[in-house]
Amino acid sequence: MEIDLVGESIKFMILGMTVVFVFLMILVQFMKLQAYIIGKYFPDPVATPAPTSPKGPAEDEQARVAAIIAAVTEFRKSKSNSKG
């Protein structure tokens, strides 16, 4: 009784790869079903838009410039205090 080891190993390899492939296909389908069920019964809450400030773009730019000037002024004051 002679056993062809190469032939048997190829059979087991094909069987193993088939089992893994089928398992992965079932897993993918199960994950799609799970995503569908979760999306149907637990939808994402609809985000309400944040209230916008009534200021126009010019006023916003002026406020930004004022903040920059104030920051630079404070920085210069702190630099002059640390030197003397």
Backbone as XML, in Angstrom:
<?xml version="1.0"?>
<chain id="A" units="angstrom">
  <residue number="1" name="MET">
    <atom name="N" x="0.847" y="-1.161" z="0.000"/>
    <atom name="CA" x="0.000" y="0.000" z="0.000"/>
    <atom name="C" x="0.902" y="1.237" z="0.000"/>
  </residue>
  <residue number="2" name="GLU">
    <atom name="N" x="0.989" y="1.860" z="-1.144"/>
    <atom name="CA" x="1.840" y="3.032" z="-1.303"/>
    <atom name="C" x="0.975" y="4.285" z="-1.239"/>
  </residue>
  <residue number="3" name="ILE">
    <atom name="N" x="1.387" y="5.237" z="-0.412"/>
    <atom name="CA" x="0.629" y="6.478" z="-0.233"/>
    <atom name="C" x="1.384" y="7.595" z="-0.929"/>
  </residue>
  <residue number="4" name="ASP">
    <atom name="N" x="0.654" y="8.301" z="-1.759"/>
    <atom name="CA" x="1.252" y="9.442" z="-2.458"/>
    <atom name="C" x="1.140" y="10.671" z="-1.547"/>
  </residue>
  <residue number="5" name="LEU">
    <atom name="N" x="2.221" y="11.003" z="-0.843"/>
    <atom name="CA" x="2.181" y="12.080" z="0.139"/>
    <atom name="C" x="1.976" y="13.447" z="-0.494"/>
  </residue>
  <residue number="6" name="VAL">
    <atom name="N" x="2.543" y="13.662" z="-1.670"/>
    <atom name="CA" x="2.375" y="14.955" z="-2.334"/>
    <atom name="C" x="0.919" y="15.146" z="-2.743"/>
  </residue>
  <residue number="7" name="GLY">
    <atom name="N" x="0.305" y="14.129" z="-3.287"/>
    <atom name="CA" x="-1.102" y="14.206" z="-3.692"/>
    <atom name="C" x="-2.016" y="14.434" z="-2.499"/>
  </residue>
  <residue number="8" name="GLU">
    <atom name="N" x="-1.743" y="13.724" z="-1.398"/>
    <atom name="CA" x="-2.553" y="13.906" z="-0.191"/>
    <atom name="C" x="-2.378" y="15.318" z="0.381"/>
  </residue>
  <residue number="9" name="SER">
    <atom name="N" x="-1.157" y="15.837" z="0.351"/>
    <atom name="CA" x="-0.939" y="17.183" z="0.894"/>
    <atom name="C" x="-1.637" y="18.241" z="0.041"/>
  </residue>
  <residue number="10" name="ILE">
    <atom name="N" x="-1.657" y="18.024" z="-1.282"/>
    <atom name="CA" x="-2.365" y="18.970" z="-2.162"/>
    <atom name="C" x="-3.863" y="18.918" z="-1.888"/>
  </residue>
  <residue number="11" name="LYS">
    <atom name="N" x="-4.409" y="17.728" z="-1.656"/>
    <atom name="CA" x="-5.838" y="17.598" z="-1.331"/>
    <atom name="C" x="-6.158" y="18.346" z="-0.039"/>
  </residue>
  <residue number="12" name="PHE">
    <atom name="N" x="-5.314" y="18.149" z="0.989"/>
    <atom name="CA" x="-5.556" y="18.837" z="2.255"/>
    <atom name="C" x="-5.401" y="20.350" z="2.120"/>
  </residue>
  <residue number="13" name="MET">
    <atom name="N" x="-4.470" y="20.776" z="1.306"/>
    <atom name="CA" x="-4.280" y="22.205" z="1.085"/>
    <atom name="C" x="-5.517" y="22.802" z="0.427"/>
  </residue>
  <residue number="14" name="ILE">
    <atom name="N" x="-6.029" y="22.152" z="-0.602"/>
    <atom name="CA" x="-7.223" y="22.649" z="-1.293"/>
    <atom name="C" x="-8.425" y="22.625" z="-0.358"/>
  </residue>
  <residue number="15" name="LEU">
    <atom name="N" x="-8.563" y="21.555" z="0.420"/>
    <atom name="CA" x="-9.670" y="21.474" z="1.373"/>
    <atom name="C" x="-9.573" y="22.608" z="2.409"/>
  </residue>
  <residue number="16" name="GLY">
    <atom name="N" x="-8.384" y="22.839" z="2.946"/>
    <atom name="CA" x="-8.202" y="23.890" z="3.945"/>
    <atom name="C" x="-8.468" y="25.270" z="3.376"/>
  </residue>
  <residue number="17" name="MET">
    <atom name="N" x="-7.961" y="25.538" z="2.184"/>
    <atom name="CA" x="-8.190" y="26.841" z="1.570"/>
    <atom name="C" x="-9.667" y="27.055" z="1.260"/>
  </residue>
  <residue number="18" name="THR">
    <atom name="N" x="-10.358" y="26.004" z="0.852"/>
    <atom name="CA" x="-11.793" y="26.105" z="0.572"/>
    <atom name="C" x="-12.568" y="26.408" z="1.842"/>
  </residue>
  <residue number="19" name="VAL">
    <atom name="N" x="-12.223" y="25.712" z="2.921"/>
    <atom name="CA" x="-12.917" y="25.951" z="4.190"/>
    <atom name="C" x="-12.699" y="27.391" z="4.648"/>
  </residue>
  <residue number="20" name="VAL">
    <atom name="N" x="-11.476" y="27.892" z="4.568"/>
    <atom name="CA" x="-11.190" y="29.274" z="4.971"/>
    <atom name="C" x="-11.927" y="30.259" z="4.079"/>
  </residue>
  <residue number="21" name="PHE">
    <atom name="N" x="-11.950" y="30.020" z="2.781"/>
    <atom name="CA" x="-12.638" y="30.916" z="1.853"/>
    <atom name="C" x="-14.133" y="30.967" z="2.160"/>
  </residue>
  <residue number="22" name="VAL">
    <atom name="N" x="-14.741" y="29.801" z="2.374"/>
    <atom name="CA" x="-16.179" y="29.759" z="2.674"/>
    <atom name="C" x="-16.457" y="30.466" z="3.995"/>
  </residue>
  <residue number="23" name="PHE">
    <atom name="N" x="-15.613" y="30.223" z="4.996"/>
    <atom name="CA" x="-15.795" y="30.892" z="6.281"/>
    <atom name="C" x="-15.719" y="32.410" z="6.128"/>
  </residue>
  <residue number="24" name="LEU">
    <atom name="N" x="-14.753" y="32.903" z="5.363"/>
    <atom name="CA" x="-14.624" y="34.348" z="5.173"/>
    <atom name="C" x="-15.811" y="34.925" z="4.411"/>
  </residue>
  <residue number="25" name="MET">
    <atom name="N" x="-16.319" y="34.190" z="3.432"/>
    <atom name="CA" x="-17.499" y="34.670" z="2.699"/>
    <atom name="C" x="-18.711" y="34.750" z="3.635"/>
  </residue>
  <residue number="26" name="ILE">
    <atom name="N" x="-18.882" y="33.765" z="4.482"/>
    <atom name="CA" x="-19.990" y="33.792" z="5.438"/>
    <atom name="C" x="-19.798" y="34.945" z="6.418"/>
  </residue>
  <residue number="27" name="LEU">
    <atom name="N" x="-18.581" y="35.166" z="6.867"/>
    <atom name="CA" x="-18.295" y="36.254" z="7.793"/>
    <atom name="C" x="-18.603" y="37.614" z="7.169"/>
  </residue>
  <residue number="28" name="VAL">
    <atom name="N" x="-18.237" y="37.809" z="5.918"/>
    <atom name="CA" x="-18.516" y="39.072" z="5.234"/>
    <atom name="C" x="-20.021" y="39.293" z="5.113"/>
  </residue>
  <residue number="29" name="GLN">
    <atom name="N" x="-20.748" y="38.258" z="4.740"/>
    <atom name="CA" x="-22.202" y="38.390" z="4.613"/>
    <atom name="C" x="-22.842" y="38.679" z="5.968"/>
  </residue>
  <residue number="30" name="PHE">
    <atom name="N" x="-22.355" y="38.028" z="7.016"/>
    <atom name="CA" x="-22.880" y="38.270" z="8.352"/>
    <atom name="C" x="-22.609" y="39.711" z="8.787"/>
  </residue>
  <residue number="31" name="MET">
    <atom name="N" x="-21.435" y="40.236" z="8.493"/>
    <atom name="CA" x="-21.104" y="41.611" z="8.864"/>
    <atom name="C" x="-21.978" y="42.611" z="8.098"/>
  </residue>
  <residue number="32" name="LYS">
    <atom name="N" x="-22.249" y="42.335" z="6.826"/>
    <atom name="CA" x="-23.141" y="43.210" z="6.052"/>
    <atom name="C" x="-24.550" y="43.202" z="6.644"/>
  </residue>
  <residue number="33" name="LEU">
    <atom name="N" x="-25.034" y="42.009" z="7.025"/>
    <atom name="CA" x="-26.352" y="41.899" z="7.630"/>
    <atom name="C" x="-26.389" y="42.648" z="8.955"/>
  </residue>
  <residue number="34" name="GLN">
    <atom name="N" x="-25.359" y="42.511" z="9.750"/>
    <atom name="CA" x="-25.280" y="43.204" z="11.026"/>
    <atom name="C" x="-25.277" y="44.717" z="10.825"/>
  </residue>
  <residue number="35" name="ALA">
    <atom name="N" x="-24.529" y="45.213" z="9.856"/>
    <atom name="CA" x="-24.490" y="46.650" z="9.584"/>
    <atom name="C" x="-25.857" y="47.144" z="9.133"/>
  </residue>
  <residue number="36" name="TYR">
    <atom name="N" x="-26.551" y="46.350" z="8.335"/>
    <atom name="CA" x="-27.891" y="46.736" z="7.878"/>
    <atom name="C" x="-28.859" y="46.812" z="9.055"/>
  </residue>
  <residue number="37" name="ILE">
    <atom name="N" x="-28.822" y="45.811" z="9.933"/>
    <atom name="CA" x="-29.741" y="45.781" z="11.077"/>
    <atom name="C" x="-29.444" y="46.940" z="12.024"/>
  </residue>
  <residue number="38" name="ILE">
    <atom name="N" x="-28.176" y="47.170" z="12.316"/>
    <atom name="CA" x="-27.824" y="48.264" z="13.215"/>
    <atom name="C" x="-28.212" y="49.608" z="12.598"/>
  </residue>
  <residue number="39" name="GLY">
    <atom name="N" x="-27.979" y="49.774" z="11.312"/>
    <atom name="CA" x="-28.349" y="51.017" z="10.637"/>
    <atom name="C" x="-29.849" y="51.244" z="10.601"/>
  </residue>
  <residue number="40" name="LYS">
    <atom name="N" x="-30.612" y="50.167" z="10.539"/>
    <atom name="CA" x="-32.067" y="50.292" z="10.463"/>
    <atom name="C" x="-32.671" y="50.622" z="11.826"/>
  </residue>
  <residue number="41" name="TYR">
    <atom name="N" x="-32.230" y="49.949" z="12.886"/>
    <atom name="CA" x="-32.838" y="50.128" z="14.197"/>
    <atom name="C" x="-32.130" y="51.155" z="15.083"/>
  </residue>
  <residue number="42" name="PHE">
    <atom name="N" x="-30.874" y="51.472" z="14.777"/>
    <atom name="CA" x="-30.136" y="52.459" z="15.546"/>
    <atom name="C" x="-29.471" y="53.454" z="14.594"/>
  </residue>
  <residue number="43" name="PRO">
    <atom name="N" x="-30.258" y="54.300" z="13.933"/>
    <atom name="CA" x="-29.655" y="55.234" z="12.965"/>
    <atom name="C" x="-28.821" y="56.287" z="13.677"/>
  </residue>
  <residue number="44" name="ASP">
    <atom name="N" x="-27.888" y="56.870" z="12.936"/>
    <atom name="CA" x="-27.060" y="57.948" z="13.478"/>
    <atom name="C" x="-27.946" y="59.158" z="13.732"/>
  </residue>
  <residue number="45" name="PRO">
    <atom name="N" x="-27.744" y="59.845" z="14.852"/>
    <atom name="CA" x="-28.553" y="61.046" z="15.097"/>
    <atom name="C" x="-28.187" y="62.132" z="14.096"/>
  </residue>
  <residue number="46" name="VAL">
    <atom name="N" x="-29.198" y="62.860" z="13.686"/>
    <atom name="CA" x="-28.993" y="63.933" z="12.723"/>
    <atom name="C" x="-28.425" y="65.125" z="13.470"/>
  </residue>
  <residue number="47" name="ALA">
    <atom name="N" x="-27.287" y="65.571" z="13.045"/>
    <atom name="CA" x="-26.631" y="66.693" z="13.708"/>
    <atom name="C" x="-27.324" y="67.992" z="13.315"/>
  </residue>
  <residue number="48" name="THR">
    <atom name="N" x="-27.637" y="68.791" z="14.322"/>
    <atom name="CA" x="-28.232" y="70.089" z="14.029"/>
    <atom name="C" x="-27.103" y="71.076" z="13.780"/>
  </residue>
  <residue number="49" name="PRO">
    <atom name="N" x="-27.257" y="71.942" z="12.824"/>
    <atom name="CA" x="-26.176" y="72.889" z="12.535"/>
    <atom name="C" x="-25.997" y="73.856" z="13.701"/>
  </residue>
  <residue number="50" name="ALA">
    <atom name="N" x="-24.773" y="74.194" z="13.971"/>
    <atom name="CA" x="-24.469" y="75.120" z="15.060"/>
    <atom name="C" x="-24.980" y="76.506" z="14.700"/>
  </residue>
  <residue number="51" name="PRO">
    <atom name="N" x="-25.490" y="77.220" z="15.687"/>
    <atom name="CA" x="-25.986" y="78.572" z="15.371"/>
    <atom name="C" x="-24.823" y="79.457" z="14.961"/>
  </residue>
  <residue number="52" name="THR">
    <atom name="N" x="-25.051" y="80.178" z="13.908"/>
    <atom name="CA" x="-24.010" y="81.064" z="13.402"/>
    <atom name="C" x="-24.119" y="82.418" z="14.090"/>
  </residue>
  <residue number="53" name="SER">
    <atom name="N" x="-23.004" y="83.067" z="14.234"/>
    <atom name="CA" x="-23.009" y="84.382" z="14.856"/>
    <atom name="C" x="-23.598" y="85.393" z="13.864"/>
  </residue>
  <residue number="54" name="PRO">
    <atom name="N" x="-24.318" y="86.378" z="14.375"/>
    <atom name="CA" x="-24.941" y="87.346" z="13.464"/>
    <atom name="C" x="-23.939" y="88.319" z="12.858"/>
  </residue>
  <residue number="55" name="LYS">
    <atom name="N" x="-22.670" y="88.232" z="13.289"/>
    <atom name="CA" x="-21.669" y="89.146" z="12.741"/>
    <atom name="C" x="-21.386" y="88.802" z="11.286"/>
  </residue>
  <residue number="56" name="GLY">
    <atom name="N" x="-21.082" y="89.812" z="10.547"/>
    <atom name="CA" x="-20.718" y="89.615" z="9.154"/>
    <atom name="C" x="-19.236" y="89.317" z="9.038"/>
  </residue>
  <residue number="57" name="PRO">
    <atom name="N" x="-18.766" y="89.018" z="7.845"/>
    <atom name="CA" x="-17.354" y="88.689" z="7.673"/>
    <atom name="C" x="-16.425" y="89.856" z="7.993"/>
  </residue>
  <residue number="58" name="ALA">
    <atom name="N" x="-16.864" y="91.099" z="7.774"/>
    <atom name="CA" x="-16.013" y="92.256" z="8.062"/>
    <atom name="C" x="-15.812" y="92.407" z="9.564"/>
  </residue>
  <residue number="59" name="GLU">
    <atom name="N" x="-16.888" y="92.233" z="10.341"/>
    <atom name="CA" x="-16.785" y="92.332" z="11.796"/>
    <atom name="C" x="-15.929" y="91.209" z="12.353"/>
  </residue>
  <residue number="60" name="ASP">
    <atom name="N" x="-16.037" y="90.028" z="11.770"/>
    <atom name="CA" x="-15.232" y="88.896" z="12.210"/>
    <atom name="C" x="-13.753" y="89.166" z="11.951"/>
  </residue>
  <residue number="61" name="GLU">
    <atom name="N" x="-13.458" y="89.766" z="10.813"/>
    <atom name="CA" x="-12.070" y="90.093" z="10.469"/>
    <atom name="C" x="-11.527" y="91.168" z="11.417"/>
  </residue>
  <residue number="62" name="GLN">
    <atom name="N" x="-12.359" y="92.139" z="11.752"/>
    <atom name="CA" x="-11.930" y="93.182" z="12.685"/>
    <atom name="C" x="-11.648" y="92.601" z="14.064"/>
  </residue>
  <residue number="63" name="ALA">
    <atom name="N" x="-12.466" y="91.686" z="14.515"/>
    <atom name="CA" x="-12.249" y="91.051" z="15.816"/>
    <atom name="C" x="-10.967" y="90.238" z="15.803"/>
  </residue>
  <residue number="64" name="ARG">
    <atom name="N" x="-10.675" y="89.575" z="14.708"/>
    <atom name="CA" x="-9.451" y="88.778" z="14.586"/>
    <atom name="C" x="-8.217" y="89.680" z="14.622"/>
  </residue>
  <residue number="65" name="VAL">
    <atom name="N" x="-8.278" y="90.803" z="13.902"/>
    <atom name="CA" x="-7.155" y="91.746" z="13.893"/>
    <atom name="C" x="-6.950" y="92.327" z="15.283"/>
  </residue>
  <residue number="66" name="ALA">
    <atom name="N" x="-8.033" y="92.662" z="15.980"/>
    <atom name="CA" x="-7.922" y="93.215" z="17.329"/>
    <atom name="C" x="-7.300" y="92.194" z="18.279"/>
  </residue>
  <residue number="67" name="ALA">
    <atom name="N" x="-7.659" y="90.939" z="18.140"/>
    <atom name="CA" x="-7.090" y="89.904" z="18.995"/>
    <atom name="C" x="-5.597" y="89.735" z="18.723"/>
  </residue>
  <residue number="68" name="ILE">
    <atom name="N" x="-5.189" y="89.820" z="17.476"/>
    <atom name="CA" x="-3.771" y="89.691" z="17.125"/>
    <atom name="C" x="-2.980" y="90.865" z="17.686"/>
  </residue>
  <residue number="69" name="ILE">
    <atom name="N" x="-3.525" y="92.071" z="17.556"/>
    <atom name="CA" x="-2.838" y="93.255" z="18.066"/>
    <atom name="C" x="-2.697" y="93.165" z="19.585"/>
  </residue>
  <residue number="70" name="ALA">
    <atom name="N" x="-3.752" y="92.719" z="20.268"/>
    <atom name="CA" x="-3.688" y="92.577" z="21.725"/>
    <atom name="C" x="-2.656" y="91.537" z="22.128"/>
  </residue>
  <residue number="71" name="ALA">
    <atom name="N" x="-2.572" y="90.441" z="21.405"/>
    <atom name="CA" x="-1.594" y="89.402" z="21.723"/>
    <atom name="C" x="-0.177" y="89.899" z="21.519"/>
  </residue>
  <residue number="72" name="VAL">
    <atom name="N" x="0.074" y="90.621" z="20.444"/>
    <atom name="CA" x="1.414" y="91.148" z="20.180"/>
    <atom name="C" x="1.787" y="92.180" z="21.237"/>
  </residue>
  <residue number="73" name="THR">
    <atom name="N" x="0.843" y="93.021" z="21.631"/>
    <atom name="CA" x="1.109" y="94.030" z="22.648"/>
    <atom name="C" x="1.469" y="93.377" z="23.983"/>
  </residue>
  <residue number="74" name="GLU">
    <atom name="N" x="0.726" y="92.351" z="24.381"/>
    <atom name="CA" x="1.023" y="91.646" z="25.631"/>
    <atom name="C" x="2.376" y="90.948" z="25.555"/>
  </residue>
  <residue number="75" name="PHE">
    <atom name="N" x="2.695" y="90.398" z="24.408"/>
    <atom name="CA" x="3.988" y="89.731" z="24.236"/>
    <atom name="C" x="5.128" y="90.730" z="24.385"/>
  </residue>
  <residue number="76" name="ARG">
    <atom name="N" x="4.973" y="91.912" z="23.784"/>
    <atom name="CA" x="6.022" y="92.943" z="23.879"/>
    <atom name="C" x="6.166" y="93.433" z="25.323"/>
  </residue>
  <residue number="77" name="LYS">
    <atom name="N" x="5.035" y="93.562" z="26.048"/>
    <atom name="CA" x="5.109" y="93.983" z="27.440"/>
    <atom name="C" x="5.861" y="92.957" z="28.274"/>
  </residue>
  <residue number="78" name="SER">
    <atom name="N" x="5.570" y="91.692" z="28.062"/>
    <atom name="CA" x="6.235" y="90.655" z="28.843"/>
    <atom name="C" x="7.713" y="90.567" z="28.513"/>
  </residue>
  <residue number="79" name="LYS">
    <atom name="N" x="8.087" y="90.815" z="27.265"/>
    <atom name="CA" x="9.505" y="90.812" z="26.843"/>
    <atom name="C" x="10.254" y="91.977" z="27.492"/>
  </residue>
  <residue number="80" name="SER">
    <atom name="N" x="9.610" y="93.169" z="27.527"/>
    <atom name="CA" x="10.293" y="94.335" z="28.093"/>
    <atom name="C" x="10.415" y="94.205" z="29.613"/>
  </residue>
  <residue number="81" name="ASN">
    <atom name="N" x="9.468" y="93.548" z="30.281"/>
    <atom name="CA" x="9.526" y="93.342" z="31.721"/>
    <atom name="C" x="10.606" y="92.323" z="32.082"/>
  </residue>
  <residue number="82" name="SER">
    <atom name="N" x="10.830" y="91.352" z="31.250"/>
    <atom name="CA" x="11.828" y="90.334" z="31.576"/>
    <atom name="C" x="13.241" y="90.822" z="31.331"/>
  </residue>
  <residue number="83" name="LYS">
    <atom name="N" x="13.428" y="91.806" z="30.451"/>
    <atom name="CA" x="14.763" y="92.340" z="30.162"/>
    <atom name="C" x="15.253" y="93.261" z="31.297"/>
  </residue>
  <residue number="84" name="GLY">
    <atom name="N" x="14.365" y="94.047" z="31.883"/>
    <atom name="CA" x="14.779" y="95.058" z="32.831"/>
    <atom name="C" x="14.687" y="94.660" z="34.229"/>
  </residue>
</chain>
